Each structure stands twice: as structure tokens, then as C-alpha cells.
Amino acid sequence: MHAQSNMKHDEISDLLEQHLAKFAGQITRYVDERAESFEARLDTRLDRIEIAIDNLASRAATEEQERAAIIVEQHRHRQWVHQLAKETRVKLVSE
């Protein structure tokens, strides 16, 4: 009877080991799937952030160029006003 009980104990241990191995495999697959899903979502969000930053940088560069062009144009207009004032002998008064 002792041999039978050892056999059952060994069979139970083997079954338990098989079930634990199967369970560990399932957990590993689940964690891997969750990690891949998280990584995909993170990649998508990082891509969106990168695009937003690129758009902001592009807008800032464009606005800086526009400001520079406006300043140049204002300077040119001032020169014309001073030339006109000089030629027409008009005294410019700052307010």
C-alpha cells in the first residue's frame, strides 16, 4: 500500500508540476501581450507628441521669419517717411 501511495504522490506531483508549468506559460503570454499592447500605445502617443512638437517648431520658425520680414518692412517704411519728410521739408514730430 505504501508503494501505491508513493505512486499517487508522484503522479499528483507530476500533474501539479504540469499544471503549474501550463499556468506559468499562460501568465507569461498574458504579460507579454499586455506589454506589447502597452508598448504599441506608448509608441503611438510618442509619435503624436513628436508630430505636435515638430508642428510647433515649424510654426515658431515661420512666425519668426514673418516677424523678421515685418521688421525689415517697417524699417523700409520709416526710411521712406524720412525721405518724404526731408524732400517736402516736413518736420516729423514723435508723439
C-alpha positions in Angstrom: 0.0 0.0 0.0 2.9 2.3 0.7 4.2 1.9 -2.9 0.7 2.8 -4.2 0.6 5.9 -2.1 4.0 6.9 -3.3 2.9 6.4 -6.9 -0.1 8.6 -6.3 2.0 11.2 -4.6 4.4 11.1 -7.6 1.5 11.3 -10.1 0.0 14.2 -8.2 3.4 15.9 -8.1 3.8 15.4 -11.8 0.3 16.6 -12.5 0.8 19.6 -10.3 4.1 20.4 -12.0 2.5 20.2 -15.4 -0.4 22.4 -14.4 1.9 24.9 -12.8 4.1 24.9 -16.0 1.0 25.5 -18.1 -0.2 28.2 -15.8 3.2 29.9 -15.8 3.1 29.8 -19.6 -0.3 31.4 -19.7 0.8 34.1 -17.3 3.9 34.7 -19.4 1.8 35.0 -22.6 -0.6 37.3 -20.9 2.1 39.6 -19.5 3.8 39.6 -22.9 0.6 40.6 -24.7 -0.1 43.3 -22.2 3.5 44.6 -22.5 3.2 44.6 -26.3 -0.1 46.4 -26.1 1.3 49.0 -23.7 4.3 49.4 -25.9 2.2 50.0 -29.0 0.0 52.5 -27.2 3.1 54.3 -25.9 4.7 54.3 -29.4 1.5 55.9 -30.8 1.5 58.5 -28.1 5.1 59.3 -28.5 4.6 59.6 -32.3 1.8 62.1 -31.7 3.9 64.1 -29.3 6.8 64.2 -31.7 4.5 65.4 -34.5 3.0 68.0 -32.2 6.5 69.3 -31.3 7.6 69.3 -34.9 4.4 71.3 -35.8 5.1 73.8 -33.0 8.7 74.2 -34.0 7.7 74.7 -37.6 5.1 77.3 -36.7 7.6 79.1 -34.4 10.2 79.2 -37.2 7.6 80.5 -39.7 6.4 83.2 -37.2 10.0 84.2 -36.6 10.6 84.6 -40.3 7.3 86.6 -40.6 8.4 88.9 -37.7 11.8 89.5 -39.3 10.1 90.4 -42.6 7.7 92.8 -40.8 10.6 94.5 -39.1 12.5 94.9 -42.4 9.4 96.3 -44.0 8.8 98.7 -41.1 12.4 99.9 -41.3 12.0 100.5 -45.1 8.7 102.4 -44.5 10.5 104.6 -41.9 13.2 105.4 -44.4 10.6 106.4 -47.0 8.8 108.5 -44.5 12.0 110.3 -43.5 12.9 110.7 -47.2 9.5 112.2 -47.9 9.7 114.5 -44.9 13.1 115.7 -46.0 12.1 116.3 -49.6 8.9 118.0 -48.6 10.6 119.9 -45.7 8.1 118.5 -43.2 9.3 118.2 -39.7 8.4 114.9 -38.1 7.3 115.1 -34.5 7.3 112.0 -32.3 4.3 111.6 -30.1 
